[in-house]
Amino acid sequence: MKFSEIELPSPVSGTFVNAQWLVISNAHCFEWVRYSLETDTSRSDEITYTAPVLIRSTGTITLKIQAKPYYQEQLFEKKLEFTIS
């Protein structure tokens, strides 16, 4: 089975007033998936994604995701920016 991208139905780019869910719908298709969050004032270490996560940070958030497909060396990456006020 071969996948060409990380499927990220949530969050999406934009501005929101409520916390946003991080949902990676095809995470099970990868050996591992890791993400990090960066705001104007902080940056998280890489966190292993195992299930949907509620993002409660506020301000402009940069979400970086990296995934390793099974039996492949190439890593897939995705970057998304959104704002929670």
Secondary structure, DSSP 8 states (H G I E B T S, - for coil): ----S----BS-SSEESS-EEEB-TTGGGEEEEEEEEE-SS-B---EE--S-EEE---EEEEEEEEEEETT----EEEEEEEEE-
